[in-house]
């Protein structure tokens, strides 16, 4: 009876005569893929910041800049850290002095509907090494 053997790009699983399974990691897998996924995450984070800008309420520009200051690009977490960011994000009524045609509450959710698939497609290309 042949010993079970599974080979993937991440590593190999085989079963010896004793019936014990052995997992052997491919040492080249992690560095190659980690680098690609890290680049893809950096792309997503920076694109979210860039593409949300036209949707963010604007009076002095501090709310936009707080996103840049509050985000560690590549971490997977984009944060607008101005003390009033949450109030602006969830505000019920628009303040005409801080809104343009696109600017207002729920900027990420509204923006994601416009450009979300483009960002996902770009990240996928980066992760696949294209």
N, C-alpha and C positions, 0 to 999 in steps of 0.2 A: 504494500500500500504506500503510495507516494506521500511524502510529508506535505502538509498544507503550507502554502507559500503565497504571501501577498506582497506585491511590490508597488509602491506609489512614489511620486516625486519627493514626498516628505520622509520616506523611509521604507523599511521592510519588516514584515512579520513572518516568522517561520516557526515551525514546531519541530523540535528534535525528537530523537528516538525515545526519550524519557516521557514525552508528551507535554513537556514544558514549552510554552510559547516564549519567543524571544523577539523583542522589538529593537531594531537598530535604526536610529535616526540618521538621515542623510545630512552630513555636516554642512553641505553646501546650500541646503534648502533655506534655512532660517535667515542667513545674511542677505541672500538674493531677494526673497519675498518680503522680508521686514523692510528693506530699503524701498521697494516698490510701494508697499502699503503706506509707509511713512510719507513718501512723496505725494501719494494720492490724498492722504489726510490733510497735508499742508495745502494742497490745491483746493480741497473742499472748504477748509476754514477761511482761506484768503478770498475765495470766490464769494462765500456768504457775506463776509465783511464788505467786499467791493460791490456786490450786486444789491445788498440791502440799502446802501447809502441813499439812492433816490427815493426810498420809501420811508426813511426815518424823518420824523418831525425836525425842522431846522429853524433855529432862531439865531444861536451864536456858533453852532457847529460843535459844541462841546459834547453833545450826545453821540454824534458820529465818532468823534475822537475817543470817547470813553470805550467804544467797542474795540478800537485798535489797542488802547492801553490795557483793557481787561481781557484780552485774548492772547493766549500762548499758541500761536499758529502751529498746527500739527498735533495739538492735544486732543482735538475732537470736541472741544467746548468753546463756543463763541459767547462772550458775555459783554453786555453793555453795562458798565459799572457806575455810571452817573447816579447820584442819589435819587434822582427823579425818573430813571429809566423805566422802572416797572409801571409807574403811574402813566407815563407817556405811552408805553406799550399797550396797556389795557384801558386807556381812556375811552370813555363812552362818546363824548362829543368832541368834535374837531375844533381846535383853536385856529381860526383863519390866519392868524399872524405867523403860525409855525407850519403851515401846510402849503404844499404846492399841489399840482394835480395828482401826484401819487403819494405824497407824504401823509402819514397818519398812523393810527394804532395798528397793531398786529403786523408790523412791517416784515417780519420774517415769513409768517404764514402767507401773506399776500404775495410777497416776492417769490416764494417757493413755487407758487402756482404758475408764475410767469417763466421762471428760469430753472426750476428744480431739475427737470429732466436733462437739461444741457450740462449742469454741474455733475450729475450722476454719470452721464455718458463720458464726460472728460475724466472723471476719477477712475472709471472702469478702464479706459484706455491707458492711463498711467499705470494702474495696478497690473495690467497685462503686458506692460513693457512696450507699448506702442508709442 
